[in-house]
Amino acid sequence: MPQVLPVPINQTTNPINPNSKQLNQVENLTFSVPIKYQGKTVYHVQPNNSEKVIALTIDDGPWKNTTSQVLDILKENQIKVTFFWVGQELQQYPDLAKREVAEGHAVGNHTWHHWYRQMDEATARNEIERTANLIYKTTGVKTYLFRPPGGFLNNGLAAYAKSQKNAVVMWSLTSADTDPHAKPQAFVNNVLKGAKPGAIVLMHDGGGNHQRTVEALPQIISGLKQQGYRFVTVPELLKMN
């Protein structure tokens, strides 16, 4: 399926910050996946010629304060990442979601409630489709990227996502930024020591206080750049193999 590029969009006043500009929703932007990854689970991608590319992924938002700080850092460094949204948080902070899309980041579906429990097909479908519908209503985006909360692959969610030809996007490297006792430098070390071409890195901006992630992010970015890495979104990475 070919990638659909964003079309020009208009600007209106941002209610979060009246002095800035908020971009309206992007119509007909689809984060599709190549046929070989439709209905498959993906942990990493081996890029052609082992090119040093890496995909940062950020889960559980949009989230008050943290998401905007993360976006500021990404903008300053001119890199794009992939955000996996929780539906009920998207409902809370639609303008943060609009900003993510407007600034060129990719997005994926991370269910409505972020439940780990076993689900029947109807519940799994509702968790995913309710979120997908709100993503489209809020931002004009359709996405075929899905990440199961907690990485649980056997509770009904991944099976439903695969039946809809989504790529179930896992990760090959975690910052471990959900560790309540670790310091930001530990997150930095985890990523820089484990980085490999085609890696998908797990980080978080939501689901709790992730100020430590905000502190670690600039060092993670600069360290990966020093190692020669180029940052890509998950849809870009999937097209590189």
C-alpha positions in Angstrom: 0.0 0.0 0.0 1.6 3.3 -1.0 2.2 5.9 1.6 -0.1 8.9 1.5 1.6 12.2 2.2 0.0 15.0 4.2 -1.8 17.7 2.3 -1.5 21.4 3.1 -3.4 22.4 6.2 -4.7 25.7 7.7 -3.7 27.3 10.9 -5.9 28.5 13.8 -5.3 29.7 17.3 -4.1 27.1 19.7 -6.4 27.1 22.8 -3.5 25.7 24.9 -1.3 28.6 23.9 -3.1 31.6 22.3 0.1 33.1 21.2 1.1 30.1 19.0 -0.5 28.5 16.0 -2.4 25.2 16.0 -2.6 23.2 12.8 -5.9 21.8 11.9 -6.4 18.1 11.3 -4.6 16.5 8.4 -7.1 14.9 5.9 -6.3 11.6 4.3 -3.0 10.9 6.0 -2.6 7.1 6.3 0.2 5.4 8.1 0.2 2.2 6.1 2.5 -0.8 6.2 4.0 -2.9 3.4 2.2 -6.1 2.6 4.9 -8.3 4.1 4.2 -6.7 7.6 0.4 -6.7 7.4 -0.9 -9.0 10.1 2.6 -9.6 11.4 4.4 -8.9 14.7 7.5 -6.7 14.2 10.3 -6.3 16.7 12.9 -4.7 14.5 13.7 -4.3 10.8 17.0 -5.2 9.2 17.6 -2.2 6.9 19.3 -2.6 3.5 23.1 -2.5 3.8 22.7 -2.4 7.6 22.2 1.4 7.4 22.4 3.0 10.8 18.8 4.0 11.3 16.8 3.7 14.5 13.1 4.3 15.4 12.2 5.9 18.7 8.6 5.1 19.8 6.8 6.8 22.6 3.8 5.3 24.4 0.8 6.0 26.5 0.1 9.7 25.7 -0.9 12.3 24.8 -0.1 13.4 28.4 -0.3 16.8 30.1 3.1 18.7 30.2 5.3 15.7 29.3 4.1 15.4 25.7 4.7 19.1 24.9 8.1 18.9 26.4 9.0 15.9 24.4 7.7 17.6 21.2 9.8 20.6 21.9 13.0 18.5 22.2 12.2 16.6 19.0 11.5 19.8 17.1 14.8 21.3 18.4 16.7 18.2 17.2 14.7 18.0 13.9 13.8 14.3 14.3 10.6 12.4 13.9 9.3 9.5 16.1 6.3 7.3 16.4 3.7 7.9 19.1 1.3 5.2 20.3 -1.8 6.8 21.6 -4.2 5.6 24.3 -7.7 6.5 23.4 -8.9 7.9 26.7 -5.8 10.2 26.8 -6.3 11.3 23.2 -9.9 12.3 24.3 -8.4 14.3 27.1 -5.7 16.1 25.1 -6.7 16.3 21.4 -4.6 19.4 20.8 -1.4 17.7 21.7 -2.3 14.9 19.3 -2.9 17.4 16.5 0.4 19.0 17.2 2.2 15.6 17.0 0.7 15.0 13.6 1.2 18.5 12.3 4.9 18.3 13.2 5.4 15.2 11.1 5.4 12.4 13.6 3.8 9.0 13.0 1.1 7.6 15.2 -0.2 4.2 16.2 -3.1 2.7 18.1 -2.5 1.6 21.7 -6.1 0.8 22.7 -8.6 2.8 24.6 -8.1 1.8 28.2 -4.5 0.2 28.1 -5.9 -3.0 29.7 -3.7 -6.1 30.0 -6.4 -8.6 30.8 -7.7 -11.4 28.6 -10.5 -10.1 26.3 -13.1 -11.7 24.0 -13.1 -10.6 20.4 -15.9 -8.0 20.9 -14.0 -6.3 23.7 -10.7 -6.3 21.8 -12.4 -4.9 18.7 -14.0 -2.1 20.8 -10.6 -1.2 22.4 -9.0 -0.9 19.0 -11.8 0.5 16.8 -12.9 3.1 19.4 -9.4 4.4 19.5 -9.0 4.3 15.7 -12.3 6.2 15.2 -11.2 8.9 17.7 -7.7 9.2 16.0 -9.5 9.8 12.7 -12.1 12.2 14.1 -9.4 14.2 16.0 -6.6 14.3 13.5 -7.9 13.0 10.1 -5.3 10.2 10.3 -5.8 6.4 9.7 -3.1 4.1 11.1 -2.3 0.5 10.6 0.3 0.5 13.4 -0.8 -1.2 16.6 1.0 -1.8 19.9 -0.5 -4.0 22.6 -0.3 -2.5 26.1 2.5 -4.1 28.1 3.6 -6.0 25.0 1.0 -8.7 25.8 0.4 -10.7 22.6 -2.0 -13.4 23.8 -4.9 -11.5 25.4 -7.0 -11.0 22.2 -5.8 -7.6 21.2 -3.0 -8.6 18.9 -5.1 -11.3 17.2 -7.8 -8.7 16.4 -5.3 -6.2 15.2 -3.7 -8.7 12.9 -7.1 -9.7 11.5 -7.4 -6.1 10.4 -4.0 -6.2 8.6 -2.3 -4.0 11.2 1.4 -4.5 11.9 1.7 -5.3 15.6 4.7 -3.2 16.5 6.8 -4.4 19.4 10.3 -3.3 20.2 13.9 -4.6 20.2 15.3 -2.1 22.8 13.7 -0.5 25.8 14.9 2.5 27.7 13.3 0.9 30.8 11.8 4.3 31.7 9.0 2.7 33.6 11.5 1.6 36.3 10.4 3.7 39.3 13.9 3.6 40.9 16.1 4.3 37.9 17.7 7.7 37.2 17.5 9.3 33.8 21.2 8.4 33.0 20.1 4.7 33.2 17.6 5.2 30.4 20.3 6.9 28.4 22.8 4.1 29.0 20.2 1.4 28.1 19.5 2.9 24.7 23.1 3.9 23.8 24.5 0.5 24.7 21.8 -1.5 23.0 21.4 0.5 19.8 21.6 -1.5 16.6 20.7 -0.7 13.0 16.9 -1.1 12.5 16.1 -1.1 16.3 12.7 0.0 17.6 13.2 1.7 20.9 10.5 1.8 23.6 9.9 5.0 25.6 7.0 6.7 27.3 5.4 10.1 27.6 2.2 9.0 29.4 0.8 6.6 31.9 2.4 8.4 34.8 5.1 10.9 35.6 7.8 10.6 33.0 9.7 13.7 33.7 12.8 11.5 33.9 12.2 10.5 30.3 12.1 14.2 29.3 15.5 14.7 31.1 17.0 11.6 29.4 15.7 12.3 25.8 18.2 15.0 24.8 21.2 12.8 25.8 19.7 9.8 24.1 19.3 11.8 20.9 22.8 13.3 21.0 24.4 10.0 21.9 22.7 8.2 19.0 23.7 10.9 16.6 27.3 10.6 17.8 27.1 6.9 17.0 26.1 7.8 13.5 22.4 7.0 13.7 19.7 8.6 11.6 16.1 8.7 13.1 13.2 7.4 11.2 9.5 6.7 12.0 8.2 3.1 12.2 6.4 3.5 8.8 9.7 4.7 7.2 11.6 1.8 8.9 9.2 -0.8 7.6 9.7 0.4 4.0 13.5 0.0 4.3 13.7 -3.8 4.2 
